[in-house]
Amino acid sequence: MRIFFFILLIGNSSFLYAQDDLLSLVDKKDDVKKKEYVTNAFKSTRVVNGHSMEFLGKGVMDVRILHRFGPVNSGINNLFGLDQANMRFGFDYGVGKNLMIGFGRSNVNKEWDGFIKFRPIWQSRNGSWPSPVSIVLITGGTYTTMPWADPGLKNFTTSRMAFYNEIIIGRKFSNKFSFQVAPTFVHRNLVQLASESNNVYALGLGTRFKLSKRTAFVVDYHYIIKGLDKTIYQDPLSIGFDIETGGHVFQLHFSNAAGMNEKAFITNTTNKWAKAEIRFGFNLSRVFTIAQQ
């Protein structure tokens, strides 16, 4: 009988130890938190002109209207630029949570543009492989429909085209502050002068500082590294305020760029902030869910 109780005691002890081991495994599993992706680094998929590291949700359509007036230094006779207007309208669509496409049309040079935007790395916390930054790849192109300056020459359809590639590396540092850098390459099939380069290299900088629950201050700047005559062309700089109102984002801004696609604002900006050659404008973004996620 004593032997029987001794064996039973050993068996119960082994069971308790095994149970403790299982509980410790459960506790360790709970310690590994689920990966959380960082969202709302910017309130829109654009900072002002340039792309931001944000994406649309899958099945979401973003209807974008970009409006920019004339230079404010044009005087009272031109109502400080309000008598003039340039615009771009566009449609962006979220194909997946890390993939979106878009196209638009600008009245500046009567230009069509389109792009594909892909995010291979998304800033995240916790999990097995958290990432401190988001990395976004963008490729796009433009096609101008302006009449040829000299119809008598042999003009090619490809001469109307330009292309750009961009890499965005960005991080949301806190609920108030986000920052990104964007090395950008623009290729123009046709340039005005033989002395000009077809290839332009730029470094984009974008930042957002949240002022309140629904407003934020944004800066969008592109430094031209190579490919343009800096005595003629200027670095495009835009500053503005995002105002979130329900299902859309309304942005008020000032910019020295007239164009509103990558080829236009990077390679065609000639106005100077120092001479008040800046334009007041607004961007309106309205999103619609058109497909179930």
C-alpha positions in Angstrom: 0.0 0.0 0.0 2.8 2.4 0.9 4.5 1.7 -2.5 1.1 2.5 -4.2 0.8 5.9 -2.5 4.5 6.6 -3.3 3.9 6.0 -7.0 0.7 8.1 -7.0 2.6 11.0 -5.3 5.3 10.9 -8.0 2.7 10.8 -10.8 0.9 13.8 -9.4 4.1 15.7 -9.0 5.0 15.0 -12.7 1.6 16.2 -13.8 1.9 19.4 -11.9 5.3 20.1 -13.3 4.0 19.4 -16.8 1.1 21.7 -16.2 3.4 24.5 -15.0 5.5 24.0 -18.2 2.4 24.4 -20.4 1.4 27.5 -18.5 4.8 29.0 -18.9 4.7 28.4 -22.7 1.3 30.2 -22.8 2.7 33.1 -20.9 5.7 33.4 -23.3 3.3 33.3 -26.2 1.3 36.2 -24.7 4.5 38.2 -24.2 5.0 38.2 -28.1 2.5 40.9 -29.0 0.7 41.0 -32.3 2.3 43.2 -35.0 0.7 46.6 -35.3 1.0 48.6 -38.5 1.5 52.4 -38.2 -1.2 54.4 -39.9 -2.1 58.1 -40.5 1.5 59.3 -40.9 -0.1 61.8 -43.3 -3.8 62.5 -43.8 -3.7 62.1 -47.6 -1.8 60.0 -50.1 -0.1 63.3 -51.1 1.8 65.8 -49.0 1.0 68.8 -51.2 2.3 68.0 -54.7 4.4 64.9 -54.0 3.3 61.5 -52.9 3.2 60.7 -49.2 3.9 57.2 -47.7 0.1 56.8 -47.1 -2.1 54.4 -49.0 -5.8 54.1 -49.7 -7.6 51.1 -48.3 -8.5 48.2 -50.6 -11.5 49.0 -52.8 -11.3 52.8 -51.9 -11.6 55.4 -54.6 -10.1 58.9 -54.0 -11.4 61.7 -56.2 -8.9 64.5 -56.1 -9.3 68.1 -57.3 -6.2 70.3 -57.2 -6.6 74.0 -57.8 -3.9 76.7 -57.9 -4.3 80.4 -58.7 -1.8 82.8 -60.3 1.2 84.5 -58.6 0.2 86.7 -55.7 2.7 89.4 -56.9 0.7 89.9 -60.0 -1.0 92.8 -58.2 -4.5 94.1 -57.5 -5.4 94.3 -61.1 -5.2 90.5 -61.2 -6.6 90.2 -57.7 -3.3 88.9 -56.5 -3.5 85.9 -58.8 -7.1 84.9 -58.1 -8.1 85.9 -61.7 -6.0 83.0 -63.0 -6.4 79.3 -62.2 -4.7 76.0 -63.0 -6.1 72.7 -62.0 -5.7 68.9 -62.0 -8.4 66.4 -61.4 -7.6 62.8 -60.7 -8.8 59.4 -59.6 -6.8 57.1 -57.3 -7.8 53.6 -56.4 -6.6 51.2 -53.7 -6.0 47.8 -55.4 -4.8 46.3 -52.1 -3.5 47.5 -48.8 0.0 47.9 -50.2 -0.9 48.7 -53.8 -2.7 51.6 -55.5 -2.9 53.2 -58.9 -4.1 56.6 -60.2 -4.4 58.9 -63.2 -5.2 62.5 -63.7 -5.3 65.4 -66.1 -3.9 68.9 -65.7 -4.7 72.0 -67.8 -1.0 73.0 -67.6 0.4 71.7 -70.9 -2.9 69.8 -71.2 -1.1 66.8 -69.6 -2.3 63.4 -68.6 -0.5 61.4 -65.9 -0.7 58.0 -64.3 1.2 56.1 -61.6 1.6 52.8 -59.7 2.4 52.9 -56.0 3.6 49.9 -54.0 4.7 49.5 -50.4 7.0 46.5 -49.8 7.8 47.6 -46.2 5.2 49.1 -43.8 6.3 50.7 -40.5 5.2 48.5 -37.6 5.5 47.8 -33.9 5.8 44.5 -32.0 5.6 41.1 -33.8 8.6 39.1 -35.0 9.9 41.6 -37.6 8.9 45.2 -36.7 10.0 47.9 -39.1 11.0 51.4 -38.0 10.2 52.9 -41.4 7.9 52.5 -44.4 9.4 52.1 -47.9 7.3 53.0 -50.9 8.1 52.5 -54.6 6.4 54.6 -57.2 6.6 54.7 -61.0 4.6 56.9 -63.3 4.4 58.7 -66.6 3.0 61.8 -68.3 1.7 62.5 -71.8 1.1 66.1 -73.0 -1.5 66.9 -75.6 -0.4 70.5 -76.3 -0.2 71.3 -80.1 3.3 71.1 -81.5 5.2 74.4 -81.4 6.3 73.8 -85.0 3.9 71.5 -86.8 6.2 71.6 -89.9 8.8 69.5 -88.1 8.7 65.7 -88.0 7.2 65.2 -84.5 7.0 61.9 -82.7 4.4 60.7 -80.3 7.1 59.5 -77.9 8.3 63.1 -77.6 5.1 63.9 -75.7 6.0 61.4 -72.9 8.0 61.6 -69.7 8.6 59.1 -66.9 9.5 59.2 -63.2 10.6 56.7 -60.5 10.6 57.5 -56.8 11.5 55.8 -53.5 9.9 57.1 -50.3 11.5 56.3 -47.0 9.3 57.7 -44.2 8.5 57.3 -40.5 5.8 58.5 -38.2 7.8 59.5 -35.1 4.8 60.4 -32.9 1.1 61.1 -33.2 2.0 64.7 -34.1 5.1 64.4 -36.3 5.9 62.5 -39.5 8.8 62.9 -41.9 9.9 61.3 -45.2 12.6 61.5 -47.9 12.0 60.7 -51.5 14.9 60.3 -54.0 13.3 60.9 -57.4 14.4 60.4 -61.1 12.6 62.1 -64.0 13.2 61.3 -67.6 11.9 63.6 -70.4 11.9 62.2 -73.9 12.0 65.7 -75.4 13.6 68.8 -73.9 13.4 72.4 -75.3 17.2 72.9 -75.8 20.0 70.6 -76.9 22.0 71.8 -73.9 19.4 70.6 -71.5 19.6 67.1 -69.9 16.8 64.6 -70.5 17.4 63.2 -67.0 16.7 65.1 -63.8 17.5 64.0 -60.2 15.8 65.4 -57.2 15.4 64.7 -53.4 12.0 65.2 -52.0 11.3 66.1 -48.4 7.9 65.9 -46.8 6.8 66.5 -43.2 3.5 66.8 -41.3 3.0 68.3 -37.8 -0.4 67.8 -36.3 -1.9 71.0 -34.8 -5.2 69.6 -33.5 -7.5 66.7 -33.9 -8.5 67.7 -37.5 -5.7 70.1 -38.7 -2.1 69.7 -39.5 0.8 71.8 -41.0 2.6 70.2 -44.0 5.7 71.0 -46.0 6.6 69.6 -49.4 10.0 70.4 -50.8 12.1 69.0 -53.7 15.8 69.8 -54.0 17.0 69.6 -57.6 20.3 67.7 -57.5 21.2 67.5 -61.2 19.8 68.0 -64.7 18.5 71.6 -64.6 20.0 75.0 -64.9 19.5 76.4 -61.4 19.8 80.0 -62.7 16.5 79.4 -64.5 14.7 76.7 -62.6 13.9 76.7 -58.9 13.4 74.0 -56.3 9.6 73.6 -55.8 8.5 74.4 -52.2 4.9 74.1 -50.9 3.6 74.7 -47.4 0.0 74.2 -46.3 -2.6 73.2 -43.8 -4.7 70.0 -43.9 -8.2 70.2 -42.6 -10.1 67.0 -42.1 -13.9 67.3 -42.5 -15.7 64.0 -42.3 -15.1 61.9 -45.5 -12.7 64.3 -47.2 -9.5 66.3 -46.6 -9.3 69.9 -47.6 -5.9 71.5 -47.9 -5.0 75.2 -48.2 -1.4 75.9 -49.4 1.1 78.2 -51.1 3.5 77.0 -53.7 6.0 78.4 -56.3 5.1 75.5 -58.6 2.4 75.8 -61.2 2.4 72.2 -62.3 0.8 69.4 -60.2 2.4 66.2 -61.4 6.0 65.0 -60.8 7.3 65.9 -64.3 5.7 69.4 -64.2 6.6 70.6 -60.7 10.1 69.1 -60.6 11.3 70.2 -64.0 9.2 73.3 -64.9 9.2 75.4 -61.7 10.7 78.9 -62.4 9.1 81.1 -59.8 10.9 82.3 -56.7 9.6 82.6 -53.2 11.9 85.5 -52.5 10.1 87.6 -55.2 6.6 86.6 -53.9 6.1 84.6 -57.1 4.0 82.1 -55.2 0.5 80.8 -55.8 -2.3 80.2 -53.4 -4.2 77.0 -53.9 -6.3 74.2 -52.4 -6.5 70.5 -52.8 -9.7 68.6 -52.2 -9.7 64.8 -51.6 -13.0 62.8 -51.3 -12.9 59.1 -50.7 -15.5 56.5 -51.6 -15.6 52.8 -50.8 -16.7 51.2 -54.1 -15.7 47.5 -53.4 -15.9 45.3 -50.3 -12.7 44.7 -48.6 
